Amino acid sequence: MVDPATHRQLYGRRQGHKLRQGQAALVEELLPRVAVAETGALDAKALFGADRPLELEIGFGGGEHLAAQAAARPGTGFIGCEPFLNGVVAALGHIRDGRLDNVRLHMGDALDVVERLPDASLDRLYLLHPDPWPKARHAKRRMVNHGPLDLIAAKLKLGAEFRLGTDDPTYCRWAMMVMNARRDFVWRAGHPRDFLTRPADWPETRYERKARRQGHEVWYFRYVRG
């Protein structure tokens, strides 16, 4: 289990291009209404006012996957975590345009939010195209490591699903090695093509389309909390 008191360094950039006026307005006006509270315990009632299924996406990029999932299942509450301001702004645009009232956002370290959720409270968790940190000396920074996975396993309900997507061969091999060493996740793959084909309820992201245009293979992993 990850010790909540342990200091974590959040690597990577926080902001790219300067925000336009309309984007800045989203941050000022909409973000406070959908932001996860900075402190205190979290559950469906605290986040959405009533009990409901909960799903969480770590590093949602531009938010298109998060928004598509939320639009498809309005009765489920979605938590999106992303440290990159421009990604948060893009997600706010999707929330506004789709009139989505079942999404809450956290701009920062996802594990800070995951730690505050009750055990066995998540129905699904998404980790799509995480930073691969390809150099061996940076491997400890990867989200697919036993420390974060211990925490994720604790927060997933039995039978809940952990979805991982990557187009990086090093990360693919690393993830299979780490996940195959665990006994608390069962890989939902009966045939090699099962992790080469995107499931119908797995919306494509801009990052994934870009990876395919560059000739990259994309791998889709689905694990059940056992």
Protein Blocks (a to p, Z undefined) as FASTA:
>chain_A
ZZfklccddedjfbfcdddfklmmmmmmmmmmmgccfbdcddfklmnopacdddddehjl
nommmmmmmmmmmmbccddddfblklmmmmmmmmmmnopakbccdeddfklmmmmpcehk
bfbdcdehiafklafklmmmpmbdfklmmmmmmmpcghiacddddfbfklmmmmmmmmmm
pckbccddfbfklmmcccfklccdfklmmmmmnopacdddddddZZ
